[in-house]
Amino acid sequence: MRVTSIARPKRPKRPAVERNGFGARLTAPLLLGSLLNPLNTTMISTGLVAIGHDFGVGASDTAWLVSVLYLASAVAQPVLGKLADGIGPRRVFLGGLALVVASGLVGTLAPGFGWLLVSRALLGVGTSAAYPAAMAVLRDESRRLGSPTPRTVLGRLSFAALGSAAIGPTLGGLLVATAGWRAVFAVNVPVAVVAYATALRWIPKDIPRESPAAGRAKTLDPLGTTLFTGALTCLVVFLLDLRHPMWLLLAPVVLLSALLTWWQLRHPHPFIDLRMLGANHALARTYLRHGLSYLVVYCVMYGFTQWLEEERGYSSLHTGLVMLPMSLAALACSLIGARTKGIRAPLTVAAVLLTAGSSLLLCTTGSTPLAVLLLAGACFGIPQGLMGTGNQAAVQQFAPADAIGSAAGLQRTAQYIGAITASGLIGLAYGQRADDGGLHLMAAVGAVLALALIVLTATDRALRRRPGRDQETKNAEQEIKNA
């Protein structure tokens, strides 16, 4: 008698991410390390008033705690990205986390305000290593496997950055209310230690490269980095005291910028590829749009929170809760933006909502109903999520396939410069105390910039074009081909 075998149902295939080597073990430390920089940019916003009261300094002084991290990050992000390419991303990733631990301890034990500035500078450099090193780790894994990095992995990396920045004010308010402002610095230590331990165990060792010394010499541009740092530092000092502007500082800004331009056009491996930016107008407009957008967002992130505490009289915890709709809206819209095929529509919506939110703050006073304050926060949270994913997609679409890493670093630098400018505007608007007049000044500037963003986005013809096929996959395949 013939027995007919019963076909067994096929087992479902394991997810492509796991099969290809881009599993949880590889991505977990990368995600954990990459969230530290955006988290620390916003988490301190609900602790500035408490820090100012403890050390007897005003809003114009505590603004330095914001700017010094952005200054360090704006310089360190592209430098460490090039260093990761030259000597290996795993080394750079681990070194950055070690520096984060040191900065967290310095801030937690700081006996004076100056030590907090040192801590934030170290934190800016240390946390800047994670994102470019993570991108380099994924690129090396793509080359090893002969397949591009899955979109889901890149999406998680983007969501980690956007999500951590969005929840920063609420988390900071909770930490300040329950454990004091020093907890905002201390929380970095356990997170960095866990990221370091998992990275040491799960991130593959760097692929063979030339000697570290040769890699540094080939990829770094010390003179260009120095000129950029000097020009940006002078600009930051000028912006942070706009009530008493030191006009003489603009002379070294112009001089150092001119020297930087001259040198970058002649260096074979420039710190900033000005030739590429000059030829790629769509990418340059993306950087301008990104910087202006975050200038407006960070004015609210830092300026609105200080106003809620000093003018409205809310505690740090209550301020964090008021900012919660902004955080939740940013998180939700970052996921929505990642699923949107087009770029122009979400960026236009974001610019319109920034205009609406700024207009609401123009009419806000100490007696404004809480519902209006919550609505205003949401009007800034939705654009934050849409802008982050939209401009990231624009960078992926317009940047050269062999320069995605450096292009992403410059996008972050544009964001940091916008945040630095926002800190200067906050100092001008508030001086020693956040009040209604200062909030209205920031709102007016935000409304004007948001209207400019609407025009910049609506008239950008490059945003109307859609790539023939997934640009991210094309770039990854080009990386593999080049290897």
C-alpha positions as CSV (number, residue, x, y, z in Angstrom):
1,M,0.0,0.0,0.0
2,R,1.4,3.3,-1.0
3,V,1.6,5.9,1.7
4,T,1.2,9.5,0.6
5,S,3.5,11.8,2.6
6,I,1.9,14.8,4.0
7,A,3.8,17.9,3.2
8,R,4.8,19.9,6.2
9,P,4.2,23.6,6.2
10,K,7.3,25.5,5.6
11,R,8.7,27.3,8.6
12,P,8.6,31.1,8.3
13,K,11.9,32.5,7.3
14,R,13.7,34.5,9.9
15,P,13.6,38.2,9.4
16,A,16.1,39.5,6.9
17,V,17.6,41.7,9.5
18,E,18.6,38.7,11.6
19,R,19.8,36.5,8.7
20,N,22.0,39.2,7.3
21,G,23.8,39.9,10.5
22,F,22.0,43.2,11.4
23,G,20.4,41.7,14.4
24,A,19.6,43.0,17.8
25,R,23.1,42.3,19.2
26,L,24.7,44.5,16.6
27,T,22.1,47.3,16.7
28,A,21.4,47.5,20.4
29,P,24.6,49.2,21.4
30,L,24.5,51.4,18.3
31,L,21.0,52.6,19.2
32,L,21.9,53.0,22.9
33,G,25.0,55.1,22.1
34,S,23.3,57.2,19.4
35,L,20.5,58.4,21.6
36,L,22.8,60.1,24.1
37,N,23.6,63.2,22.1
38,P,20.0,64.2,21.1
39,L,18.8,63.2,24.6
40,N,21.3,65.5,26.3
41,T,20.5,68.4,23.9
42,T,17.0,68.6,25.3
43,M,17.0,66.9,28.7
44,I,18.7,69.8,30.4
45,S,16.0,72.3,29.3
46,T,13.9,71.7,32.4
47,G,16.9,71.9,34.7
48,L,18.3,75.3,33.6
49,V,16.3,77.3,36.1
50,A,17.2,75.1,39.1
51,I,20.9,75.2,38.1
52,G,20.7,79.0,37.8
53,H,19.2,79.3,41.3
54,D,21.8,77.0,42.9
55,F,24.8,78.9,41.4
56,G,23.3,82.4,41.3
57,V,23.4,82.9,37.5
58,G,20.7,84.1,35.1
59,A,19.2,82.7,31.9
60,S,21.9,84.4,29.8
61,D,24.6,82.4,31.7
62,T,22.8,79.1,31.8
63,A,22.3,79.4,28.0
64,W,26.0,78.5,27.8
65,L,25.2,75.0,29.1
66,V,23.1,74.6,25.9
67,S,25.6,76.3,23.5
68,V,28.8,74.6,24.7
69,L,27.4,71.2,23.9
70,Y,26.3,72.3,20.5
71,L,29.6,73.9,19.8
72,A,31.5,70.8,20.8
73,S,29.1,68.6,18.8
74,A,29.2,70.8,15.7
75,V,32.9,70.4,15.5
76,A,33.3,66.8,16.8
77,Q,30.6,65.2,14.7
78,P,32.3,65.4,11.3
79,V,35.8,65.0,12.8
80,L,34.9,61.8,14.6
81,G,33.1,60.5,11.5
82,K,36.2,60.9,9.5
83,L,38.2,59.4,12.3
84,A,35.9,56.3,12.3
85,D,36.6,55.8,8.6
86,G,40.3,56.1,9.2
87,I,41.1,54.1,12.3
88,G,37.9,52.0,12.7
89,P,34.4,52.8,14.0
90,R,34.5,50.4,17.0
91,R,37.5,52.2,18.5
92,V,35.9,55.6,18.1
93,F,32.5,54.3,19.4
94,L,34.1,52.9,22.6
95,G,36.3,56.0,23.1
96,G,33.3,58.3,22.9
97,L,31.4,56.3,25.5
98,A,34.4,56.4,27.9
99,L,34.4,60.2,27.5
100,V,30.6,60.2,28.3
101,V,31.2,58.4,31.5
102,A,33.9,60.9,32.5
103,S,31.6,63.9,31.6
104,G,28.7,62.5,33.6
105,L,30.9,62.2,36.7
106,V,32.2,65.7,36.3
107,G,28.7,67.2,36.0
108,T,27.3,65.1,38.9
109,L,30.1,66.2,41.3
110,A,30.5,69.8,39.9
111,P,31.3,72.2,42.8
112,G,30.8,75.3,40.6
113,F,29.1,76.5,37.4
114,G,32.4,76.4,35.4
115,W,32.7,72.6,36.0
116,L,29.2,72.2,34.5
117,L,30.5,73.9,31.3
118,V,33.5,71.5,31.2
119,S,31.1,68.6,31.7
120,R,28.9,69.7,28.8
121,A,31.8,70.2,26.5
122,L,33.2,66.7,27.2
123,L,29.6,65.4,26.8
124,G,29.3,67.0,23.4
125,V,32.5,65.4,22.1
126,G,31.9,62.0,23.6
127,T,28.3,61.7,22.4
128,S,29.2,62.9,19.0
129,A,31.2,59.7,18.3
130,A,28.2,57.4,18.4
131,Y,26.1,58.3,15.3
132,P,28.9,58.5,12.7
133,A,30.6,55.5,14.2
134,A,27.3,53.6,14.1
135,M,26.8,54.4,10.4
136,A,30.4,53.2,9.7
137,V,29.8,50.0,11.6
138,L,26.7,49.3,9.5
139,R,28.6,50.2,6.3
140,D,31.4,47.7,7.2
141,E,28.7,45.0,8.0
142,S,27.2,45.7,4.6
143,R,30.5,45.2,2.9
144,R,31.2,42.0,4.8
145,L,27.8,40.5,3.9
146,G,27.6,41.9,0.3
147,S,24.2,43.4,0.9
148,P,22.9,46.9,1.8
149,T,21.9,47.8,5.3
150,P,18.1,47.1,5.8
151,R,15.9,50.1,5.9
152,T,14.4,48.9,9.2
153,V,17.8,49.2,10.8
154,L,18.4,52.8,9.5
155,G,14.8,53.6,10.6
156,R,15.5,52.5,14.1
157,L,18.6,54.6,14.3
158,S,16.7,57.7,13.1
159,F,13.8,57.0,15.5
160,A,16.3,56.6,18.4
161,A,17.7,60.1,17.8
162,L,14.3,61.8,17.2
163,G,12.6,59.9,20.1
164,S,15.3,60.6,22.6
165,A,15.3,64.3,21.7
166,A,11.5,64.5,22.0
167,I,11.3,62.9,25.4
168,G,14.2,64.8,26.8
169,P,12.3,67.7,28.4
170,T,9.8,65.4,30.1
171,L,12.6,63.0,31.3
172,G,14.6,66.0,32.5
173,G,11.7,67.4,34.4
174,L,11.1,64.1,36.1
175,L,14.8,63.7,37.1
176,V,15.0,67.3,38.4
177,A,11.8,66.9,40.4
178,T,12.7,63.6,42.0
179,A,16.5,63.7,42.3
180,G,17.7,67.2,41.6
181,W,19.3,68.7,38.5
182,R,22.5,66.7,39.1
183,A,20.6,63.6,38.0
184,V,20.5,65.1,34.5
185,F,24.2,64.6,34.3
186,A,24.4,61.4,36.4
187,V,22.0,59.5,34.2
188,N,24.6,59.4,31.4
189,V,26.9,57.2,33.4
190,P,24.8,54.0,33.6
191,V,23.6,54.3,30.0
192,A,27.1,54.8,28.7
193,V,28.4,51.9,30.8
194,V,25.8,49.5,29.4
195,A,26.4,50.7,25.9
196,Y,30.1,50.2,26.3
197,A,29.8,46.7,27.7
198,T,27.4,45.6,25.0
199,A,29.5,47.2,22.3
200,L,32.6,45.5,23.5
201,R,30.9,42.2,23.4
202,W,28.7,42.4,20.3
203,I,30.2,44.9,17.8
204,P,32.7,43.1,15.5
205,K,36.3,44.2,15.7
206,D,37.3,46.8,13.1
207,I,38.2,45.4,9.8
208,P,41.9,45.7,8.9
209,R,42.9,49.2,8.1
210,E,46.1,51.1,7.8
211,S,47.8,52.0,11.0
212,P,45.8,54.4,13.3
213,A,48.5,57.1,12.8
214,A,48.2,56.9,9.0
215,G,44.4,56.8,9.2
216,R,44.3,59.9,11.3
217,A,46.7,61.7,9.0
218,K,44.7,60.8,5.9
219,T,41.2,61.6,7.1
220,L,41.7,64.6,9.5
221,D,42.1,68.2,8.5
222,P,43.6,69.8,11.7
223,L,43.9,73.3,10.2
224,G,40.4,73.3,8.8
225,T,39.0,72.0,12.0
226,T,40.9,74.7,14.0
227,L,39.7,77.5,11.7
228,F,36.1,76.2,11.9
229,T,36.2,75.9,15.7
230,G,37.7,79.4,16.1
231,A,35.1,81.0,13.8
232,L,32.2,79.2,15.4
233,T,33.4,80.0,19.0
234,C,33.7,83.7,18.2
235,L,30.2,83.6,16.7
236,V,28.8,81.8,19.8
237,V,30.4,84.3,22.2
238,F,28.8,87.1,20.1
239,L,25.4,85.5,20.0
240,L,25.2,84.8,23.7
241,D,25.4,88.4,24.7
242,L,23.2,90.2,22.2
243,R,22.0,92.6,24.8
244,H,25.6,94.0,24.9
245,P,27.0,92.9,21.5
246,M,30.7,92.8,21.1
247,W,30.9,93.9,17.5
248,L,34.7,93.4,17.4
249,L,34.1,89.7,17.5
250,L,32.6,89.7,14.1
251,A,36.0,90.6,12.6
252,P,37.7,87.3,13.6
253,V,34.5,85.5,12.5
254,V,34.8,87.0,9.0
255,L,38.6,86.5,8.8
256,L,38.6,82.9,10.0
257,S,35.7,82.1,7.7
258,A,37.6,83.5,4.8
259,L,40.7,81.5,5.7
260,L,38.6,78.4,6.2
261,T,37.1,78.8,2.7
262,W,40.5,79.3,1.1
263,W,41.9,76.2,2.8
264,Q,39.0,73.9,2.2
265,L,39.1,74.6,-1.5
266,R,42.7,73.4,-1.6
267,H,42.8,70.5,0.9
268,P,42.5,67.0,-0.7
269,H,40.4,65.8,2.3
270,P,38.7,68.9,3.6
271,F,36.8,69.2,6.9
272,I,33.9,70.7,4.9
273,D,33.6,69.8,1.2
274,L,32.7,73.3,-0.1
275,R,33.1,72.2,-3.7
276,M,30.5,69.6,-3.3
277,L,28.1,72.0,-1.6
278,G,28.7,74.7,-4.2
279,A,27.7,72.2,-7.0
280,N,24.8,70.6,-5.1
281,H,22.3,73.4,-4.5
282,A,19.6,71.0,-3.4
283,L,21.7,69.6,-0.6
284,A,22.8,73.1,0.5
285,R,19.1,74.2,0.7
286,T,18.4,71.2,2.8
287,Y,21.0,72.2,5.3
288,L,19.6,75.8,5.4
289,R,16.1,74.5,5.9
290,H,17.2,72.1,8.6
291,G,19.1,74.8,10.5
292,L,16.3,77.3,10.4
293,S,13.7,74.7,11.4
294,Y,15.7,73.7,14.5
295,L,16.4,77.3,15.4
296,V,12.7,77.8,15.8
297,V,12.1,74.5,17.6
298,Y,14.9,75.0,20.1
299,C,13.8,78.5,20.9
300,V,10.6,76.8,22.2
301,M,12.4,73.8,23.7
302,Y,14.5,76.0,26.0
303,G,12.7,79.4,26.0
304,F,9.2,78.1,26.5
305,T,10.2,75.7,29.4
306,Q,12.0,78.5,31.2
307,W,8.9,80.8,30.8
308,L,6.7,78.1,32.2
309,E,8.8,77.8,35.3
310,E,9.6,81.5,36.0
311,E,6.6,83.4,34.6
312,R,3.9,80.7,35.0
313,G,5.3,79.3,38.3
314,Y,5.3,75.6,37.3
315,S,7.7,73.1,38.9
316,S,10.2,71.2,36.8
317,L,7.9,68.2,36.9
318,H,4.8,70.2,35.8
319,T,6.8,71.8,33.1
320,G,7.9,68.4,31.8
321,L,4.2,67.3,31.8
322,V,3.1,70.4,29.8
323,M,5.8,69.6,27.2
324,L,4.6,66.0,27.0
325,P,2.2,66.6,24.1
326,M,5.1,68.1,22.2
327,S,7.2,65.0,22.9
328,L,4.4,62.6,22.0
329,A,3.6,64.5,18.8
330,A,7.2,64.5,17.7
331,L,7.5,60.7,18.3
332,A,4.3,59.9,16.4
333,C,5.1,62.2,13.5
334,S,8.7,60.8,13.2
335,L,7.1,57.4,12.4
336,I,4.5,58.9,10.1
337,G,7.3,60.9,8.3
338,A,9.4,57.8,7.9
339,R,6.5,56.1,6.0
340,T,5.8,59.1,3.8
341,K,7.0,58.7,0.2
342,G,7.3,62.4,-0.6
343,I,9.5,65.0,1.0
344,R,7.9,68.3,0.1
345,A,4.5,67.8,1.6
346,P,5.6,66.9,5.2
347,L,8.2,69.7,5.2
348,T,5.5,72.2,4.1
349,V,3.1,71.0,6.8
350,A,5.9,71.4,9.3
351,A,6.6,75.0,8.3
352,V,2.9,75.9,8.4
353,L,2.6,74.4,11.9
354,L,5.7,76.3,13.1
355,T,4.0,79.5,11.9
356,A,0.8,78.6,13.8
357,G,2.6,77.7,17.0
358,S,4.7,80.9,16.9
359,S,1.5,82.9,16.4
360,L,-0.1,81.2,19.5
361,L,2.9,82.1,21.6
362,L,2.6,85.7,20.5
363,C,-0.7,85.9,22.3
364,T,0.3,83.9,25.3
365,T,0.6,85.5,28.8
366,G,0.9,84.2,32.3
367,S,-2.9,83.8,32.5
368,T,-3.3,81.9,29.2
369,P,-5.4,78.7,29.7
370,L,-3.5,75.4,30.0
371,A,-5.2,74.0,27.0
372,V,-3.7,76.7,24.8
373,L,-0.3,76.0,26.2
374,L,-0.7,72.3,25.4
375,L,-1.9,73.1,21.9
376,A,1.1,75.4,21.3
377,G,3.5,72.6,22.4
378,A,1.8,70.1,19.9
379,C,2.2,72.7,17.1
380,F,6.0,72.5,17.6
381,G,6.1,68.8,18.3
382,I,4.5,67.7,15.0
383,P,7.0,69.7,12.9
384,Q,9.9,68.3,14.9
385,G,9.0,64.8,13.8
386,L,8.2,65.7,10.2
387,M,11.4,67.8,9.8
388,G,13.7,65.2,11.2
389,T,12.7,62.4,8.8
390,G,11.9,64.7,5.9
391,N,15.3,66.5,5.8
392,Q,17.1,63.2,6.5
393,A,15.3,61.8,3.4
394,A,16.4,64.8,1.4
395,V,20.0,64.3,2.4
396,Q,19.8,60.7,1.3
397,Q,18.3,61.7,-2.0
398,F,20.6,64.7,-2.8
399,A,24.0,63.7,-1.3
400,P,26.6,61.8,-3.4
401,A,26.4,58.1,-2.9
402,D,30.0,58.0,-1.7
403,A,29.6,60.8,0.8
404,I,26.5,59.9,2.8
405,G,28.4,59.8,6.1
406,S,30.0,63.2,5.8
407,A,26.7,64.7,4.4
408,A,24.8,63.4,7.4
409,G,27.4,64.9,9.7
410,L,27.0,68.3,8.1
411,Q,23.2,68.0,8.5
412,R,23.8,67.6,12.3
413,T,26.2,70.6,12.2
414,A,23.5,72.7,10.6
415,Q,21.1,71.7,13.3
416,Y,23.7,72.6,16.0
417,I,24.3,76.0,14.5
418,G,20.6,76.6,14.6
419,A,20.4,75.6,18.2
420,I,23.4,77.9,19.1
421,T,21.6,80.8,17.5
422,A,18.5,79.9,19.4
423,S,20.5,80.1,22.7
424,G,21.7,83.6,21.7
425,L,18.1,84.7,21.0
426,I,17.0,83.3,24.4
427,G,19.7,85.3,26.1
428,L,18.6,88.5,24.3
429,A,14.9,87.9,25.0
430,Y,15.1,87.0,28.7
431,G,18.3,88.4,30.2
432,Q,18.1,87.5,33.9
433,R,14.5,86.3,33.9
434,A,12.0,84.7,31.5
435,D,8.9,86.9,31.1
436,D,6.0,87.5,28.7
437,G,7.9,90.2,26.7
438,G,10.8,87.8,26.1
439,L,8.5,85.0,25.0
440,H,6.7,87.3,22.6
441,L,10.1,88.5,21.1
442,M,11.1,84.8,20.5
443,A,7.7,84.0,19.0
444,A,7.8,87.0,16.6
445,V,11.2,85.8,15.3
446,G,10.0,82.3,15.1
447,A,6.9,83.4,13.0
448,V,9.1,85.3,10.6
449,L,11.5,82.3,10.2
450,A,8.6,79.9,9.8
451,L,7.2,82.0,7.0
452,A,10.6,82.0,5.3
453,L,10.6,78.2,5.6
454,I,7.3,78.0,3.9
455,V,8.7,80.0,1.0
456,L,11.9,78.0,0.9
457,T,10.1,74.7,0.9
458,A,7.4,75.6,-1.6
459,T,9.8,77.1,-4.1
460,D,12.4,74.2,-4.0
461,R,11.8,72.4,-7.3
462,A,14.2,69.6,-6.3
463,L,11.7,68.5,-3.6
464,R,9.1,67.8,-6.3
465,R,11.3,65.2,-7.9
466,R,11.1,61.6,-6.6
467,P,14.0,59.3,-7.1
468,G,13.5,56.4,-9.6
469,R,14.2,53.8,-6.9
470,D,15.1,53.7,-3.3
471,Q,18.1,56.1,-3.0
472,E,19.2,54.5,0.3
473,T,19.6,51.1,-1.4
474,K,21.4,52.7,-4.3
475,N,23.9,54.4,-1.9
476,A,24.5,51.2,0.0
477,E,25.0,49.2,-3.2
478,Q,27.5,51.9,-4.4
479,E,29.4,51.5,-1.1
480,I,29.6,47.7,-1.7
481,K,30.8,48.3,-5.3
482,N,33.4,50.8,-4.2
483,A,34.7,48.3,-1.6
